[in-house]
Amino acid sequence: MAKKITKNELEQIQDFAKKINNATSRIGQLEMEKHAVLHALHDVQSDFSVFQNELKEKYGDVKINMQTGKFEPKLEV
């Protein structure tokens, strides 16, 4: 009985391990990018909320057409 695997089999194992490690590392990088994007999104949403409140104080509780900037009737539900 052989005491070790062939050189080719060892190379295949090492290749699989390398691919797995690379994929795991890439997932970690993507998660870090995702976290940064989510943080930036939160900041933009927070800034937008503040701006909306400023507009509401200035113009009242109105609906604004985002293409024209004109006020539109608010539909009551």
Disulfide bonds with the S-S distance in Angstrom:
none
